[in-house]
Amino acid sequence: MNKVQLEGRLGRDPETKFTASATQITTVSLATSNDYKDKATGQYVKKPASWHSIVCFGDVAKALAEYRKGDIIHAEGKIQYEDWTDAEGKKRTGTKIICFSVELKTT
């Protein structure tokens, strides 16, 4: 099974494109927290965020396009790995989350 659930803040406003067949594609960067509470001291430890590339299609893309940088969302989807060669001829690997649902969270 390939399923992932993430909750975090949008790092930028969503970007939207359309395919030749008019399917909407929306992408955004999502930051998730790695902070935790140290059991020994009871203090919260701040860690750097993890960044995720989110891609949505169709109606889910339309919903995501309405959100803005800083909004907190819950996203569900699957992990997709990609390999490519960059402009300098180096082989690269990347990860995207292909979302099936997104929901705006209120604080």
Secondary structure, 3 states (H helix, E strand, C coil): CCCEEEEEEECCCCEEEECCCCCEEEEEEEEECCCEECCCCCCEECCCCEEEEEEEEHHHHHHHCCCCCCCEEEEEEEEEEEEEECCCCCEEEEEEEEEEEEEEECC
